[in-house]
Amino acid sequence: MPQKISRRDFAKRAAGAAAGLVVAKSAMAQAPSTTPSQPVSDAEVDAITKQLAKPLTEEELKILKADLASQKQDTINRMKVKLPENSEPGFRFVPTGYKQPEEVEE
């Protein structure tokens, strides 16, 4: 038979659990990532801006450089992950409806 607890004990346990969650979240929030961002070269930015219809503003260039640096860092982090032997690639199979071929009249 389960042990009965009083309302006071229940409140103490609930408050303790809530405090534990708050402390855990605050500890995780205080640990910033120390991965340095990769520098973006002007040649990379020029290659992208040549493909665009109109030139980018200064604010858009800052966003572009930040995005490129983030993509470089993500690629480096992805390459650090070691895949086990004989692992299969993940893919998504999307079946499409069957269409009957049109009959050709002679």
Protein Blocks (a to p, Z undefined) as FASTA:
>chain_A
ZZdddfklmmmmmmmmmmmmmmmmmmmmmmccfbdcddddfklmmmmmmmpmbdcdfklm
mmmmmmmmmmmmmmmmmmmpccdehiacddddddddddddddddZZ
